[in-house]
């Protein structure tokens, strides 16, 4: 069941990628440090017993599609 759910998620992600790749990219500033902090928080929340320390570099602003 778990593998079937994973496969379903993979298919959904591939369909999303297909739709996104057909659209014009809307470039805007993206703060990679904020994105990395958000991911670190999500990972920490997913397994609170696991003690992991993230070292995230300083400010990094790039131009890209913020929604993806």
Secondary structure, DSSP 8 states (H G I E B T S, - for coil): -HHHHHHHHHHHHHHHHHHHHTS----EEEEHHHHHHHHHHHHHHHTTTS-------S--EEEE-TT-
